[in-house]
Amino acid sequence: MKYMGSKRRIAKHILPIILKDRKQGQWYYEPFVGGANIIDKVDGNRIGTDNNWYLISLLTELQKGWQPPKELTEQEYKDIKNNKNDHAPELVGYVGISCSFSAKWFGGYRRSHKEKRDYIDEAFRNCTKQNLKGIIFSHRPYDKVIFHPESIIYCDPPYAKTTKDKSDFDHRRFWKWCREVSNFGHTVYISEYEAPSDFECVWEKEQTTTVNIDNYKKATERLFVYNDRI
């Protein structure tokens, strides 16, 4: 599924690092599951959670075989955006993410170009081809997740100082939580551009990201893990 800040393009690079020491039966968690573009490439015991109820409703229904609409007009988009309670939550989640520009939550109707790309058709195909079988999805904040002992946890939080950031997301509190969870025996990996000094960068790669329809920029994606010896 197309999702703002998706790590789909770098999954092949970071998953071998995240899963290299995974034991048989060990649980894998994503507390910021987003479009499930990483967790859908992991096997075994998996739990994906997110604080966006509409998103979790969408993923749960897609898992059951729900088919989103193949066509969506700009007027229908606006109606769903302005009258969320009048529509099924999975539809709201689908329209708010997959049918929005750059997959930003209701960030503007993703207009198609007749001779170039049909974005609504792409959204349909991206959602319906994804293999979500066996994943447990749950709606809850990252710091309310209860983990199985010695789990592997991959976090892709709102990045600081970017359009993915949310004004109410407390980054200082998040990094404190990562330390606490690590000290409980879990292995926590975090995607971000930068991290506090006691987190070690174990992978990095420059990527091109979309700012708006006519603007792109390059930034270095990094994968961090807590290192209490630093």
N, C-alpha and C positions, 0 to 999 in steps of 0.2 A: 504494500500500500504506500502511495506517495504520502510523505509526512514531513513536516518542516523539521529540518535538522536530521533527517534520516541517515542512519549509518549503513545503509544497504551497500553503498559503493565500497566501503572499507571492511565489510564483514569478513571477507576472505583473508584480510590481514590481521584483524584483531582477535577473531575467534580462536585461531590456533594458540595464541598467547593465553587467552582467558581459560581455555579448556585443557591446556597441556598437562596439568596434574590432576584432572578430574578423576575421581574414583568411581567405580561401578556403584550405581544407585545414588550417587551424590546429587543433591538438589541444586538446580540452577534457577536464579531469580532475576527478574528485571523490574525494579520498583518504578521505573519510568518507561513502560513498555512501548508507548507511542504507537507507531504503525506496525509493530511486531516484525520489523524487517531484520532483526538479529535473532530473536528467539525462535523464529520459524526455521532457522537453519541449525538449531540445536536439537539433539534427540534426548531421550530419557525423561527424567522427572523435571518438569518445567512449570514455573508459576510467573505470570506476567500481571503486574498491577499498575494502576494509574489513577490519578486523582480526577480525571475527566470521565464523568459517568457516561456521557454520550459516546465517548470513544470505546469504553469497555462494553457498552451495549452493542455497538457496531461489531466489534471483534467477536463477541459471544454469538451474535446472530449469524455472522458470516461463517462461523465455525459449524453452525447448525445447517448451513446450506442456503441462507437467505440471499436473494438476488437483488442488488440495488437497481434503481432505474437506469436504463441505457441512454435515456435522454433527459435533459433538464434545462428548462429555459431560465433566462435571467430573472424573469418575474417570479417563477417558482422558487428560485434561490432566495430572493428577497422575502417572499412569504414565509418560507421555512425559517429564515434568520430572525424575522420579526415576530413569529408566532410559534416558537419552539414547542410550547405545551399542546399545540393542536396536531402535532405530528409524532409518529413513533420515534423513540430515542435513537434507534439504530439509523433511521433516515436522517435525523438531525446530525448525528455524528458523521455520517457519510458525506452529506452536503457541506457541513461546516469545515471538513478537512479535505476530502478528495476532490471536491468541486470548487475549492477556493484557490486563488493564486498563491503559488509556492506552498500550498497546503497549510497556510496560516489560518488559524481558527476564524472562520467567516471574514477572511481578509480581502474579500472581493471576488466576484464571479469570474471563473476561469474561462474566458471567452475562447472559443475555437476558431481556427482559420480554415475555411473550406478547402483551400488548395494546399494547406500545409499540415496542420495537425488538428485532430478532433480530440480535445482534452477530456471531454465528458466520456467519450468512448474509451480513452486510455484509462480513466479512473475506474470504469467498470471492469476492464480487463485486469488491471493491477490488483483489484480487490478479490476478484473471483478466482484468480489463478493461485493465490497464496495458500500454502498448506498450513493450516492452523490446528490440525488434528493432534489431540493429546495434550494441548496446552491448557493449563488452568488459568482462567482470567478472573480478576477480582478488582473491585472498585475500592480504593483506599489510598490515603497519603503514604508517601514513602516511609515516613517515620512511625507508621502504625502497622507495618507488616511484621508478622511473627515468622521467623525463619526456622527451618529445620536445622539441627546441629551441623556445624561446619559446612555451611552452604557456600556456593560460588554466587556472587552477586555482581551484576553488571549494571551500572548506573549511567544514564544519559540525561542528566538534568537540564533545565533551562540554562543556557550559557550566560555568564556574566557579561554585561555590556554589549549585548547583541539583540537583534529583533526577536530572537527566540526567548530572551529573558522576560520574566514577568515581574512587575513592580512589587508584588507581594511575596516573591520567593526570597527567602533568607539564605543567602549563600554561606554566610559564616556558620549558621546553624547546621546547614547541610554537611559541611566539611567536618564539623564537630561530631555529627552523627556517624559519618564514615569511620572516624577514628574509634568511636565507641563500639560500633558493630565489628570492626576488625579485631578489637581487643577481646571480643566474645568468641573468637575462634573462626570467624567467617573470612573468606577472601573476597575483598571488594575492589573491583576495577571501575574506574570513572573516566568517561570521555569528557574532555574540556579542552580549551585552548591553554589555560593556565591553571595552576594549582598551588596551594600553600607549600612551603619549603620542605615539609616533612612527608610529602607525597612524591614518589619516584616516577619519572616518565619512562615507560617501558616500550613505547612505540610512538612514532610521529610521521606525518606525511602531509605535504602541502596539498590543499584541495581548493577548487573554485566553487564558490557559493553564490547563490542568487540574492541580491539585495532588493531589486524591484525588476519590473519587466524589461528595462533597458540598462540595468546596472549589475555588474558582477564584480566580485572581489576574491582575492586569494587569501587563505588563512591556513595555518598549520594545525591540523587535527592531532590531538595527543591522547594517549591512553596512560592513566596514572594508577598507581597502587600505593597504599599506605605503607610507609617504612618507618617504624618507630626507632630505628637505629640511626636515622639521619639527624 
